[in-house]
């Protein structure tokens, strides 16, 4: 005799079988066309270099071209909104930074593509990159502690540059203001290179930026490194102390992460995550990443989801406290 429980189980299985079959077929047929890795920044930066290292490794194993597409503009906003409108089938990946995956959702809250949990599915935390705090040599400070003292002595008469309003280098300076109790004035530039030129020429006294951008100028003696912002010292600058050695709670890590459109089948998300992790384990990728000061991660989607939520909360608090707004 068929019990009611058995009958319900049979009916449930019959109802879900087509869905499971369709998902299996979708996974089996994936990818069915080229995969795009979309980046919201111009070619040549650290994230672009890493994407172009990962792409051919993924292509070899997936059997389809994996191409990198640059859609710069608005601190990654244009690329993020574009991917938010793509098909949820895993063929379009957004490769973003802290800026467009954790900062923009606060700065541009309410705009299309800015609800990370509703509009995107996490794929992987790919890499992390600490910043370097550098000063113009004319600044009478040889340490972060001394820089804080210099700025405290002349409130609002010292300036820090950044690659643009609302970007992570900008927020790093605001975080320093908040934690050190100082008032340095922000000067936004149109990118990291102009900001570095402003620092070297003395238009601004200090700034935070990536090692790849700062190191040539440090080695040339054009600027001086005072601290790095990560949880551990940077191998390329072993004698430069951590900012948290002076300010225990000061830690800034610019990270790179991948997401896909919400609704992408879990099996496809898992497959893509595995391919990204495999690419990051290749010796040539690891070697080039190390030269850029990158720590490769390759986390699971679940770990990345939790990490991203924490980062959105952290930078949201800085944005609200410093009253940062963008037009």
Secondary structure as the mmCIF struct_conf table of DSSP 4:
data_model
#
loop_
_struct_conf.conf_type_id
_struct_conf.id
_struct_conf.beg_label_comp_id
_struct_conf.beg_label_asym_id
_struct_conf.beg_label_seq_id
_struct_conf.end_label_comp_id
_struct_conf.end_label_asym_id
_struct_conf.end_label_seq_id
HELX_RH_AL_P HELX_RH_AL_P1 UNK A 4 UNK A 28
TURN_TY1_P TURN_TY1_P1 UNK A 29 UNK A 29
BEND BEND1 UNK A 32 UNK A 33
STRN STRN1 UNK A 35 UNK A 39
BEND BEND2 UNK A 40 UNK A 41
TURN_TY1_P TURN_TY1_P2 UNK A 43 UNK A 44
BEND BEND3 UNK A 45 UNK A 45
HELX_RH_AL_P HELX_RH_AL_P2 UNK A 46 UNK A 62
BEND BEND4 UNK A 63 UNK A 64
STRN STRN2 UNK A 66 UNK A 70
HELX_RH_3T_P HELX_RH_3T_P1 UNK A 74 UNK A 76
HELX_RH_AL_P HELX_RH_AL_P3 UNK A 77 UNK A 84
TURN_TY1_P TURN_TY1_P3 UNK A 85 UNK A 85
BEND BEND5 UNK A 86 UNK A 86
BEND BEND6 UNK A 88 UNK A 91
STRN STRN3 UNK A 92 UNK A 97
HELX_RH_AL_P HELX_RH_AL_P4 UNK A 98 UNK A 98
HELX_RH_PI_P HELX_RH_PI_P1 UNK A 99 UNK A 103
HELX_RH_AL_P HELX_RH_AL_P5 UNK A 104 UNK A 107
TURN_TY1_P TURN_TY1_P4 UNK A 108 UNK A 110
BEND BEND7 UNK A 111 UNK A 111
TURN_TY1_P TURN_TY1_P5 UNK A 112 UNK A 113
HELX_RH_AL_P HELX_RH_AL_P6 UNK A 116 UNK A 119
STRN STRN4 UNK A 120 UNK A 136
TURN_TY1_P TURN_TY1_P6 UNK A 137 UNK A 138
BEND BEND8 UNK A 139 UNK A 140
BEND BEND9 UNK A 142 UNK A 143
HELX_RH_AL_P HELX_RH_AL_P7 UNK A 144 UNK A 153
TURN_TY1_P TURN_TY1_P7 UNK A 154 UNK A 156
BEND BEND10 UNK A 157 UNK A 158
STRN STRN5 UNK A 159 UNK A 162
BEND BEND11 UNK A 163 UNK A 164
TURN_TY1_P TURN_TY1_P8 UNK A 165 UNK A 166
BEND BEND12 UNK A 167 UNK A 167
HELX_RH_AL_P HELX_RH_AL_P8 UNK A 168 UNK A 180
TURN_TY1_P TURN_TY1_P9 UNK A 181 UNK A 181
HELX_LH_PP_P HELX_LH_PP_P1 UNK A 184 UNK A 184
STRN STRN6 UNK A 185 UNK A 188
BEND BEND13 UNK A 190 UNK A 191
HELX_RH_AL_P HELX_RH_AL_P9 UNK A 192 UNK A 201
TURN_TY1_P TURN_TY1_P10 UNK A 202 UNK A 202
BEND BEND14 UNK A 203 UNK A 205
STRN STRN7 UNK A 206 UNK A 210
HELX_RH_AL_P HELX_RH_AL_P10 UNK A 211 UNK A 219
TURN_TY1_P TURN_TY1_P11 UNK A 220 UNK A 221
BEND BEND15 UNK A 222 UNK A 222
STRN STRN8 UNK A 223 UNK A 228
BEND BEND16 UNK A 230 UNK A 232
HELX_RH_3T_P HELX_RH_3T_P2 UNK A 235 UNK A 237
TURN_TY1_P TURN_TY1_P12 UNK A 238 UNK A 239
BEND BEND17 UNK A 240 UNK A 240
HELX_LH_PP_P HELX_LH_PP_P2 UNK A 241 UNK A 241
STRN STRN9 UNK A 242 UNK A 242
HELX_RH_3T_P HELX_RH_3T_P3 UNK A 243 UNK A 245
TURN_TY1_P TURN_TY1_P13 UNK A 246 UNK A 246
BEND BEND18 UNK A 247 UNK A 247
TURN_TY1_P TURN_TY1_P14 UNK A 248 UNK A 249
STRN STRN10 UNK A 253 UNK A 261
TURN_TY1_P TURN_TY1_P15 UNK A 262 UNK A 263
HELX_RH_AL_P HELX_RH_AL_P11 UNK A 266 UNK A 280
TURN_TY1_P TURN_TY1_P16 UNK A 281 UNK A 281
BEND BEND19 UNK A 282 UNK A 282
HELX_RH_AL_P HELX_RH_AL_P12 UNK A 283 UNK A 291
TURN_TY1_P TURN_TY1_P17 UNK A 292 UNK A 293
STRN STRN11 UNK A 294 UNK A 296
HELX_RH_AL_P HELX_RH_AL_P13 UNK A 301 UNK A 322
TURN_TY1_P TURN_TY1_P18 UNK A 323 UNK A 323
#
